[in-house]
Amino acid sequence: MSELGVPLVPLATDLDQHVNALLTYQFINRNHSSMFHIDPNTGAIRTVVCLDYEKTPSIVVTLIVVDKGKPRLTSDSVAKVTINVIDVNDSPPLFSQSVYNTTVLLPTFQGVTVVKVYLFFKYLSNSNCFISFKLLLIYYIHVSVTCLRCGFH
């Protein structure tokens, strides 16, 4: 895609006429067909699998163009197309445990650490490294009742 979001399509020309001027676009490396499909008539390249920036941030595919004349002629040069994968937020952070319990003795001083929360990230790239926390405090109050007459609690 261009900076304006318009798909970029390779363009080749042939000075012949009629059938001899019809062109077919192909990948040189057939392995690229597992990730991309090239429209043989237009050269438009589309993905056939989900691409992951963390695994493959960019891919270079090499194209040739062949005419439909007799004999079929192949271009003298190749087109190298660099496909840059955009990093998206596809890997949520994971807490090291699902429940954190702590005890705080009251009164306490300001700034005292009461618990440390740890996060793990499958991937962390420079373009996607802002982390924010929201802390929801839930107080559990244990009430103990003691009978003053018999001491039962």
LUMGUTOR-331341 format. One record per residue (C-alpha): residue number from 1; residue in three letters; z, x, y. Coordinates in Angstrom, 2 decimals, always signed. Layout:
N
[NUM 'ALA' [Z X Y]];
...
***
This chain:
153
[1 'MET' [+0.00 +0.00 +0.00]];
[2 'SER' [-0.67 +1.16 +3.49]];
[3 'GLU' [+2.06 +1.24 +6.12]];
[4 'LEU' [+0.87 -2.23 +7.13]];
[5 'GLY' [+1.35 -3.55 +3.57]];
[6 'VAL' [-2.36 -3.74 +2.82]];
[7 'PRO' [-3.41 -2.56 -0.66]];
[8 'LEU' [-5.41 +0.66 -0.60]];
[9 'VAL' [-8.51 +0.58 -2.76]];
[10 'PRO' [-10.56 +3.69 -3.57]];
[11 'LEU' [-14.14 +3.44 -2.38]];
[12 'ALA' [-17.13 +5.16 -3.94]];
[13 'THR' [-20.81 +4.77 -3.09]];
[14 'ASP' [-24.05 +5.41 -4.93]];
[15 'LEU' [-27.35 +5.94 -3.14]];
[16 'ASP' [-29.32 +4.31 -5.96]];
[17 'GLN' [-30.30 +0.66 -5.95]];
[18 'HIS' [-29.77 -2.38 -8.20]];
[19 'VAL' [-28.10 -1.69 -11.59]];
[20 'ASN' [-28.14 +2.06 -10.95]];
[21 'ALA' [-25.90 +1.52 -7.90]];
[22 'LEU' [-23.26 -0.54 -9.75]];
[23 'LEU' [-20.10 +1.49 -10.28]];
[24 'THR' [-17.25 +1.49 -12.78]];
[25 'TYR' [-13.86 +2.99 -11.88]];
[26 'GLN' [-11.81 +4.67 -14.62]];
[27 'PHE' [-8.63 +6.70 -15.04]];
[28 'ILE' [-9.28 +10.24 -16.24]];
[29 'ASN' [-5.95 +10.26 -18.06]];
[30 'ARG' [-5.88 +7.25 -20.41]];
[31 'ASN' [-2.03 +7.45 -20.49]];
[32 'HIS' [-1.97 +5.87 -17.04]];
[33 'SER' [-3.22 +2.66 -18.62]];
[34 'SER' [+0.28 +2.11 -20.01]];
[35 'MET' [+1.64 +1.77 -16.44]];
[36 'PHE' [-1.38 +0.63 -14.43]];
[37 'HIS' [-4.53 -1.42 -14.71]];
[38 'ILE' [-7.58 -0.42 -12.72]];
[39 'ASP' [-10.15 -3.08 -11.92]];
[40 'PRO' [-13.32 -1.36 -13.16]];
[41 'ASN' [-15.46 -3.11 -10.55]];
[42 'THR' [-13.34 -2.69 -7.40]];
[43 'GLY' [-11.05 +0.27 -8.20]];
[44 'ALA' [-7.96 -1.78 -7.28]];
[45 'ILE' [-4.92 -0.43 -9.13]];
[46 'ARG' [-2.11 -2.76 -10.24]];
[47 'THR' [+1.10 -2.16 -12.13]];
[48 'VAL' [+1.45 -3.52 -15.67]];
[49 'VAL' [+5.13 -2.52 -16.08]];
[50 'CYS' [+8.15 -2.42 -13.79]];
[51 'LEU' [+8.42 +0.99 -12.18]];
[52 'ASP' [+11.82 +2.57 -11.50]];
[53 'TYR' [+12.19 +4.97 -8.55]];
[54 'GLU' [+15.09 +6.80 -10.20]];
[55 'LYS' [+12.95 +7.61 -13.25]];
[56 'THR' [+9.59 +8.19 -11.53]];
[57 'PRO' [+9.61 +8.36 -7.71]];
[58 'SER' [+5.87 +9.03 -7.53]];
[59 'ILE' [+2.88 +9.17 -9.83]];
[60 'VAL' [-0.48 +10.83 -9.29]];
[61 'VAL' [-3.42 +9.18 -11.02]];
[62 'THR' [-6.89 +10.68 -11.09]];
[63 'LEU' [-9.96 +8.48 -10.97]];
[64 'ILE' [-13.62 +8.99 -11.71]];
[65 'VAL' [-16.47 +6.65 -11.04]];
[66 'VAL' [-19.45 +6.11 -13.35]];
[67 'ASP' [-22.64 +4.29 -12.45]];
[68 'LYS' [-24.27 +1.72 -14.74]];
[69 'GLY' [-27.70 +3.32 -14.68]];
[70 'LYS' [-29.53 +4.90 -17.62]];
[71 'PRO' [-28.43 +7.55 -18.21]];
[72 'ARG' [-24.93 +6.82 -16.93]];
[73 'LEU' [-23.92 +9.37 -14.33]];
[74 'THR' [-20.35 +10.41 -13.50]];
[75 'SER' [-19.16 +11.39 -10.04]];
[76 'ASP' [-19.11 +15.12 -9.29]];
[77 'SER' [-15.65 +14.85 -7.76]];
[78 'VAL' [-12.48 +12.96 -8.63]];
[79 'ALA' [-10.12 +10.89 -6.51]];
[80 'LYS' [-6.42 +11.68 -6.75]];
[81 'VAL' [-4.29 +8.69 -5.88]];
[82 'THR' [-0.57 +9.22 -5.24]];
[83 'ILE' [+1.52 +6.14 -5.93]];
[84 'ASN' [+4.95 +6.27 -4.30]];
[85 'VAL' [+7.55 +3.97 -5.86]];
[86 'ILE' [+9.89 +2.29 -3.39]];
[87 'ASP' [+13.61 +2.63 -4.11]];
[88 'VAL' [+15.35 -0.73 -4.36]];
[89 'ASN' [+18.98 -1.58 -5.02]];
[90 'ASP' [+18.67 -2.17 -8.76]];
[91 'SER' [+21.79 -0.42 -10.05]];
[92 'PRO' [+25.08 -2.05 -9.05]];
[93 'PRO' [+28.24 +0.07 -8.87]];
[94 'LEU' [+30.66 -0.31 -11.76]];
[95 'PHE' [+34.44 -0.16 -11.50]];
[96 'SER' [+36.19 +2.16 -13.93]];
[97 'GLN' [+38.34 -0.77 -15.06]];
[98 'SER' [+38.29 -4.52 -14.49]];
[99 'VAL' [+41.95 -4.98 -13.48]];
[100 'TYR' [+44.14 -2.71 -11.40]];
[101 'ASN' [+47.91 -3.29 -11.39]];
[102 'THR' [+50.39 -1.55 -9.16]];
[103 'THR' [+53.97 -1.91 -7.98]];
[104 'VAL' [+54.92 -1.54 -4.35]];
[105 'LEU' [+58.52 -1.04 -3.38]];
[106 'LEU' [+59.32 -2.89 -0.18]];
[107 'PRO' [+59.87 -2.07 +2.54]];
[108 'THR' [+57.30 +0.71 +2.55]];
[109 'PHE' [+55.68 +2.93 +5.14]];
[110 'GLN' [+52.28 +2.41 +6.73]];
[111 'GLY' [+49.48 +4.44 +5.12]];
[112 'VAL' [+51.08 +4.76 +1.68]];
[113 'THR' [+48.53 +4.81 -1.17]];
[114 'VAL' [+49.29 +1.96 -3.53]];
[115 'VAL' [+46.30 +2.18 -5.89]];
[116 'LYS' [+43.07 +4.17 -6.27]];
[117 'VAL' [+39.92 +2.32 -7.24]];
[118 'TYR' [+37.10 +4.28 -8.89]];
[119 'LEU' [+33.43 +3.37 -8.93]];
[120 'PHE' [+30.66 +4.79 -11.08]];
[121 'PHE' [+26.97 +4.74 -10.22]];
[122 'LYS' [+24.11 +4.98 -12.65]];
[123 'TYR' [+21.92 +6.36 -9.86]];
[124 'LEU' [+22.67 +7.44 -6.35]];
[125 'SER' [+19.82 +8.39 -4.04]];
[126 'ASN' [+19.98 +9.46 -0.43]];
[127 'SER' [+18.17 +6.36 +0.78]];
[128 'ASN' [+20.58 +3.94 -0.90]];
[129 'CYS' [+24.07 +5.41 -0.67]];
[130 'PHE' [+26.05 +3.11 +1.65]];
[131 'ILE' [+29.00 +1.56 -0.16]];
[132 'SER' [+31.37 -1.01 +1.28]];
[133 'PHE' [+34.55 -2.58 -0.12]];
[134 'LYS' [+36.26 -5.86 +0.48]];
[135 'LEU' [+39.86 -5.95 -0.57]];
[136 'LEU' [+41.30 -9.25 -1.69]];
[137 'LEU' [+45.06 -9.07 -1.93]];
[138 'ILE' [+46.61 -11.31 -4.51]];
[139 'TYR' [+50.38 -11.41 -4.66]];
[140 'TYR' [+52.10 -12.37 -7.88]];
[141 'ILE' [+55.71 -13.26 -7.32]];
[142 'HIS' [+58.04 -13.25 -10.26]];
[143 'VAL' [+60.99 -15.56 -9.65]];
[144 'SER' [+64.16 -15.00 -11.64]];
[145 'VAL' [+66.85 -17.68 -11.60]];
[146 'THR' [+70.36 -16.92 -12.76]];
[147 'CYS' [+72.95 -19.61 -13.36]];
[148 'LEU' [+76.02 -18.62 -11.41]];
[149 'ARG' [+78.32 -20.57 -13.75]];
[150 'CYS' [+77.21 -19.15 -17.13]];
[151 'GLY' [+75.01 -16.16 -16.21]];
[152 'PHE' [+71.97 -17.55 -18.09]];
[153 'HIS' [+68.62 -16.50 -16.79]];
***
